[in-house]
Amino acid sequence: MSPTGLRREAGGGEGSDAITLQLGYRPPLAWKELIAFLGDRAIEGVESVAEGSYRRSIGLKASGRLHSGWIEVSPVHGRPTLEVRLDGALVKVIPQILAGVKRLFDLSSHPMEIASVLGTLAQKRPGLRVPGAVDGFEMAVRAILGQQITVKAARTIAARFAAVFGDPVQTPFQEIRHLFPEAEKIAGCRASDIAELGIVSQKAESIVALARAVVDGTLHLEPGVDVDETVKALMNLPGVGTWTAQYVAMRALTWPDAFPHTDYGVMKAMNEKNSAKVLAAAKKWRPWRAYAVMHLWASLKGEKK
């Protein structure tokens, strides 16, 4: 539908009550695993998983204006559909919201085609998806903050970062209070401003460099870009290596063949300590290696990356 048609179908207006829409997908969908992955990484104040639903704040620009509010995504029982509730204040950016939800929950996936390539690796978790991102800059910052630390530690630091630099937003959910910081705001910061939050100086420098590259247009973190060139551009930033670049490609660029072969969890799940051998062994999963990563992580019985 056109943007006008979407707004008419939603029946909402600027500042009105919640709007409810639905998005379909090809079954199966491993919802519990997907929501658990997002919940483990949810940034306090920005997003949460509660009662089987995913909630978050969101801000998108349209016609030179920032439209901010909240969304809530839940499965529809008995149907291959997700229900998307969103703040009426977001009515003018509904198409962008729905596109972001599709990316985040990987709704364009072809699970049967992927399973046929992954073989036995995918048998225990049919319909496992690769979570994407509603915003490429946000995902890249999260990847940098998560370098060489646990998921729990990264989540704590990300919450601190968002609370200090993110703008406040009104939502019906007590746990969601602000937006994730925009690249423009972080580009104007000094690395020391970020390091004051207890973030390693090198990571602070990486985040500022990332923000400036996004703002000046030398780096585009969205689906459809040249993956090889974007990965190279990411790795030219200070403090960004193979793992970070591949993780961003996997989630922000939604590249189905991304493969962070140096990842500890991937190596452990494959019972291999040599990253070159891990990369070679993963050739059999191409062009769906990102999905293989999700299955490998899930096989670690609660150990998360």
ROPAPA-223605 format. One record per residue (C-alpha): residue number from 1; z, y, x negated. Coordinates in nm, 3 decimals, always signed. Layout:
BEGIN
{NUM; {Z; Y; X}};
...
This chain:
BEGIN
{1; {+0.000; +0.000; +0.000}};
{2; {-0.050; +0.360; -0.103}};
{3; {+0.259; +0.572; -0.189}};
{4; {+0.219; +0.750; +0.144}};
{5; {+0.197; +0.420; +0.327}};
{6; {+0.506; +0.288; +0.151}};
{7; {+0.707; +0.594; +0.252}};
{8; {+0.583; +0.566; +0.609}};
{9; {+0.667; +0.193; +0.621}};
{10; {+1.013; +0.257; +0.477}};
{11; {+1.079; +0.519; +0.738}};
{12; {+1.307; +0.713; +0.505}};
{13; {+1.307; +1.065; +0.376}};
{14; {+1.448; +1.260; +0.088}};
{15; {+1.825; +1.223; +0.098}};
{16; {+1.818; +0.982; +0.394}};
{17; {+2.011; +0.658; +0.427}};
{18; {+1.919; +0.336; +0.247}};
{19; {+1.567; +0.197; +0.270}};
{20; {+1.505; -0.178; +0.277}};
{21; {+1.185; -0.338; +0.147}};
{22; {+1.086; -0.690; +0.044}};
{23; {+0.897; -0.836; -0.250}};
{24; {+0.752; -1.186; -0.261}};
{25; {+0.717; -1.424; -0.555}};
{26; {+0.577; -1.764; -0.642}};
{27; {+0.853; -2.027; -0.613}};
{28; {+1.057; -2.169; -0.763}};
{29; {+1.283; -1.890; -0.882}};
{30; {+1.597; -1.976; -1.079}};
{31; {+1.798; -1.694; -0.919}};
{32; {+2.143; -1.805; -1.035}};
{33; {+2.035; -1.823; -1.396}};
{34; {+1.850; -1.493; -1.372}};
{35; {+2.138; -1.307; -1.211}};
{36; {+2.383; -1.461; -1.460}};
{37; {+2.172; -1.338; -1.752}};
{38; {+2.163; -0.986; -1.612}};
{39; {+2.530; -0.995; -1.517}};
{40; {+2.639; -1.095; -1.867}};
{41; {+2.457; -0.791; -2.002}};
{42; {+2.532; -0.542; -1.724}};
{43; {+2.632; -0.200; -1.857}};
{44; {+2.950; -0.079; -1.690}};
{45; {+2.887; +0.239; -1.497}};
{46; {+2.511; +0.179; -1.483}};
{47; {+2.463; -0.166; -1.333}};
{48; {+2.654; -0.461; -1.193}};
{49; {+2.617; -0.804; -1.041}};
{50; {+2.836; -0.863; -0.736}};
{51; {+2.821; -1.102; -0.440}};
{52; {+2.500; -1.256; -0.569}};
{53; {+2.321; -0.919; -0.580}};
{54; {+2.207; -0.694; -0.862}};
{55; {+2.286; -0.323; -0.839}};
{56; {+2.212; -0.030; -1.065}};
{57; {+2.155; +0.342; -1.090}};
{58; {+1.804; +0.460; -1.150}};
{59; {+1.629; +0.787; -1.231}};
{60; {+1.254; +0.846; -1.223}};
{61; {+1.047; +1.161; -1.262}};
{62; {+0.775; +1.262; -1.017}};
{63; {+0.598; +1.597; -0.990}};
{64; {+0.819; +1.736; -1.264}};
{65; {+1.142; +1.647; -1.087}};
{66; {+1.400; +1.376; -1.154}};
{67; {+1.475; +1.156; -0.855}};
{68; {+1.800; +0.966; -0.902}};
{69; {+1.993; +0.716; -0.694}};
{70; {+2.066; +0.345; -0.671}};
{71; {+1.902; +0.013; -0.591}};
{72; {+2.036; -0.326; -0.482}};
{73; {+1.835; -0.649; -0.508}};
{74; {+1.924; -0.972; -0.327}};
{75; {+1.746; -1.300; -0.247}};
{76; {+1.633; -1.368; +0.110}};
{77; {+1.767; -1.706; +0.220}};
{78; {+1.501; -1.967; +0.288}};
{79; {+1.209; -1.747; +0.182}};
{80; {+1.037; -1.674; -0.152}};
{81; {+1.133; -1.310; -0.115}};
{82; {+1.371; -1.057; -0.266}};
{83; {+1.520; -0.780; -0.054}};
{84; {+1.529; -0.441; -0.223}};
{85; {+1.765; -0.180; -0.081}};
{86; {+1.731; +0.163; -0.232}};
{87; {+1.874; +0.509; -0.199}};
{88; {+1.684; +0.731; +0.044}};
{89; {+1.680; +0.994; -0.229}};
{90; {+1.431; +0.770; -0.414}};
{91; {+1.170; +0.767; -0.137}};
{92; {+0.915; +0.967; -0.337}};
{93; {+0.923; +0.715; -0.622}};
{94; {+0.915; +0.395; -0.416}};
{95; {+0.601; +0.255; -0.587}};
{96; {+0.759; +0.302; -0.930}};
{97; {+1.085; +0.146; -0.808}};
{98; {+0.909; -0.163; -0.676}};
{99; {+0.705; -0.197; -0.995}};
{100; {+1.028; -0.180; -1.196}};
{101; {+1.194; -0.445; -0.980}};
{102; {+0.893; -0.672; -1.022}};
{103; {+0.920; -0.637; -1.399}};
{104; {+1.295; -0.679; -1.409}};
{105; {+1.288; -1.001; -1.207}};
{106; {+0.953; -1.123; -1.344}};
{107; {+0.809; -1.166; -0.995}};
{108; {+0.449; -1.196; -1.115}};
{109; {+0.531; -1.515; -1.303}};
{110; {+0.336; -1.839; -1.246}};
{111; {+0.621; -2.091; -1.287}};
{112; {+0.418; -2.408; -1.239}};
{113; {+0.154; -2.302; -1.493}};
{114; {+0.425; -2.212; -1.744}};
{115; {+0.614; -2.537; -1.687}};
{116; {+0.299; -2.738; -1.754}};
{117; {+0.285; -2.591; -2.106}};
{118; {+0.659; -2.600; -2.184}};
{119; {+0.688; -2.961; -2.071}};
{120; {+1.030; -3.122; -2.100}};
{121; {+1.188; -2.797; -2.217}};
{122; {+1.145; -2.649; -1.867}};
{123; {+1.238; -2.953; -1.659}};
{124; {+1.610; -2.881; -1.620}};
{125; {+1.562; -2.519; -1.510}};
{126; {+1.253; -2.488; -1.287}};
{127; {+1.152; -2.132; -1.215}};
{128; {+1.343; -1.974; -1.502}};
{129; {+1.212; -1.621; -1.554}};
{130; {+1.203; -1.373; -1.841}};
{131; {+1.403; -1.067; -1.727}};
{132; {+1.207; -0.750; -1.789}};
{133; {+1.324; -0.388; -1.782}};
{134; {+1.315; -0.096; -1.542}};
{135; {+1.281; +0.138; -1.841}};
{136; {+1.143; +0.060; -2.185}};
{137; {+1.352; +0.316; -2.371}};
{138; {+1.671; +0.182; -2.217}};
{139; {+1.582; -0.173; -2.316}};
{140; {+1.500; -0.073; -2.672}};
{141; {+1.832; +0.109; -2.708}};
{142; {+2.012; -0.197; -2.577}};
{143; {+1.828; -0.416; -2.827}};
{144; {+1.931; -0.191; -3.116}};
{145; {+2.292; -0.181; -3.002}};
{146; {+2.289; -0.561; -2.975}};
{147; {+2.176; -0.625; -3.330}};
{148; {+2.395; -0.885; -3.505}};
{149; {+2.684; -0.866; -3.258}};
{150; {+2.786; -1.063; -2.951}};
{151; {+2.657; -0.991; -2.602}};
{152; {+3.007; -0.884; -2.497}};
{153; {+3.042; -0.639; -2.785}};
{154; {+2.696; -0.494; -2.721}};
{155; {+2.779; -0.449; -2.355}};
{156; {+3.097; -0.257; -2.441}};
{157; {+2.917; -0.023; -2.681}};
{158; {+2.629; +0.035; -2.438}};
{159; {+2.876; +0.130; -2.165}};
{160; {+3.039; +0.383; -2.396}};
{161; {+2.699; +0.527; -2.491}};
{162; {+2.589; +0.557; -2.126}};
{163; {+2.917; +0.712; -2.014}};
{164; {+2.895; +0.991; -2.272}};
{165; {+2.524; +1.073; -2.257}};
{166; {+2.423; +0.962; -1.906}};
{167; {+2.412; +1.205; -1.614}};
{168; {+2.641; +1.137; -1.315}};
{169; {+2.494; +0.991; -0.997}};
{170; {+2.635; +0.931; -0.650}};
{171; {+2.624; +0.573; -0.522}};
{172; {+2.813; +0.366; -0.261}};
{173; {+2.930; +0.137; -0.541}};
{174; {+3.244; +0.237; -0.731}};
{175; {+3.131; +0.058; -1.045}};
{176; {+2.803; +0.254; -1.069}};
{177; {+2.865; +0.614; -1.166}};
{178; {+2.593; +0.742; -1.398}};
{179; {+2.235; +0.702; -1.514}};
{180; {+2.134; +0.552; -1.845}};
{181; {+2.060; +0.842; -2.084}};
{182; {+1.704; +0.973; -2.096}};
{183; {+1.504; +0.969; -2.418}};
{184; {+1.468; +1.348; -2.406}};
{185; {+1.845; +1.395; -2.420}};
{186; {+1.899; +1.151; -2.706}};
{187; {+1.607; +1.296; -2.902}};
{188; {+1.802; +1.621; -2.921}};
{189; {+2.112; +1.454; -3.063}};
{190; {+2.220; +1.408; -3.420}};
{191; {+2.286; +1.054; -3.536}};
{192; {+2.645; +1.160; -3.603}};
{193; {+2.689; +1.247; -3.233}};
{194; {+2.617; +0.883; -3.147}};
{195; {+2.806; +0.737; -3.441}};
{196; {+3.122; +0.914; -3.315}};
{197; {+3.131; +0.657; -3.033}};
{198; {+3.201; +0.379; -3.281}};
{199; {+2.835; +0.287; -3.321}};
{200; {+2.725; +0.191; -3.673}};
{201; {+2.553; +0.487; -3.840}};
{202; {+2.234; +0.291; -3.908}};
{203; {+2.206; +0.200; -3.540}};
{204; {+2.271; +0.562; -3.442}};
{205; {+1.987; +0.674; -3.668}};
{206; {+1.761; +0.406; -3.520}};
{207; {+1.835; +0.521; -3.164}};
{208; {+1.762; +0.886; -3.240}};
{209; {+1.438; +0.793; -3.419}};
{210; {+1.342; +0.573; -3.124}};
{211; {+1.408; +0.853; -2.874}};
{212; {+1.202; +1.103; -3.073}};
{213; {+0.910; +0.859; -3.104}};
{214; {+0.915; +0.804; -2.727}};
{215; {+0.937; +1.175; -2.650}};
{216; {+0.656; +1.278; -2.886}};
{217; {+0.432; +1.005; -2.749}};
{218; {+0.390; +0.802; -3.067}};
{219; {+0.565; +0.506; -2.901}};
{220; {+0.502; +0.375; -2.549}};
{221; {+0.736; +0.103; -2.426}};
{222; {+0.575; -0.033; -2.114}};
{223; {+0.355; -0.324; -2.002}};
{224; {-0.013; -0.291; -2.079}};
{225; {+0.015; -0.130; -2.423}};
{226; {-0.128; -0.289; -2.737}};
{227; {+0.151; -0.531; -2.823}};
{228; {+0.068; -0.574; -3.192}};
{229; {+0.046; -0.200; -3.252}};
{230; {+0.366; -0.134; -3.057}};
{231; {+0.556; -0.402; -3.247}};
{232; {+0.437; -0.248; -3.573}};
{233; {+0.542; +0.099; -3.456}};
{234; {+0.885; -0.032; -3.362}};
{235; {+0.929; -0.196; -3.701}};
{236; {+0.839; +0.132; -3.870}};
{237; {+1.151; +0.286; -3.719}};
{238; {+1.463; +0.277; -3.940}};
{239; {+1.680; -0.026; -3.879}};
{240; {+1.433; -0.210; -3.655}};
{241; {+1.331; -0.557; -3.769}};
{242; {+1.154; -0.861; -3.633}};
{243; {+1.426; -0.966; -3.391}};
{244; {+1.457; -0.624; -3.227}};
{245; {+1.083; -0.569; -3.204}};
{246; {+1.019; -0.912; -3.052}};
{247; {+1.306; -0.876; -2.806}};
{248; {+1.168; -0.540; -2.691}};
{249; {+0.821; -0.694; -2.662}};
{250; {+0.968; -0.975; -2.457}};
{251; {+1.157; -0.758; -2.210}};
{252; {+1.019; -0.403; -2.214}};
{253; {+0.653; -0.488; -2.276}};
{254; {+0.678; -0.809; -2.066}};
{255; {+0.476; -0.994; -2.330}};
{256; {+0.499; -1.363; -2.231}};
{257; {+0.432; -1.484; -2.586}};
{258; {+0.704; -1.278; -2.758}};
{259; {+0.916; -1.498; -2.982}};
{260; {+1.218; -1.374; -3.182}};
{261; {+1.208; -1.668; -3.422}};
{262; {+1.491; -1.533; -3.637}};
{263; {+1.732; -1.537; -3.341}};
{264; {+2.046; -1.740; -3.409}};
{265; {+2.052; -1.892; -3.062}};
{266; {+1.686; -1.996; -3.077}};
{267; {+1.736; -2.157; -3.417}};
{268; {+2.050; -2.336; -3.305}};
{269; {+1.889; -2.467; -2.987}};
{270; {+1.595; -2.597; -3.193}};
{271; {+1.835; -2.746; -3.451}};
{272; {+1.650; -2.570; -3.730}};
{273; {+1.783; -2.327; -3.993}};
{274; {+1.447; -2.225; -4.139}};
{275; {+1.293; -1.946; -3.932}};
{276; {+0.942; -2.020; -4.061}};
{277; {+0.970; -2.377; -3.935}};
{278; {+1.100; -2.247; -3.602}};
{279; {+0.790; -2.028; -3.570}};
{280; {+0.560; -2.316; -3.658}};
{281; {+0.727; -2.554; -3.414}};
{282; {+0.697; -2.300; -3.131}};
{283; {+0.316; -2.296; -3.145}};
{284; {+0.307; -2.573; -2.885}};
{285; {+0.460; -2.332; -2.630}};
{286; {+0.198; -2.061; -2.664}};
{287; {+0.114; -1.841; -2.475}};
{288; {+0.453; -1.873; -2.300}};
{289; {+0.696; -1.859; -2.591}};
{290; {+0.912; -1.591; -2.425}};
{291; {+0.985; -1.841; -2.148}};
{292; {+1.065; -2.102; -2.409}};
{293; {+1.322; -1.860; -2.552}};
{294; {+1.493; -1.832; -2.215}};
{295; {+1.510; -2.210; -2.183}};
{296; {+1.640; -2.246; -2.538}};
{297; {+1.916; -1.990; -2.478}};
{298; {+2.005; -2.154; -2.147}};
{299; {+2.034; -2.492; -2.319}};
{300; {+2.324; -2.368; -2.530}};
{301; {+2.569; -2.425; -2.242}};
{302; {+2.719; -2.082; -2.207}};
{303; {+2.640; -1.944; -2.552}};
{304; {+2.451; -1.621; -2.489}};
{305; {+2.224; -1.389; -2.680}};
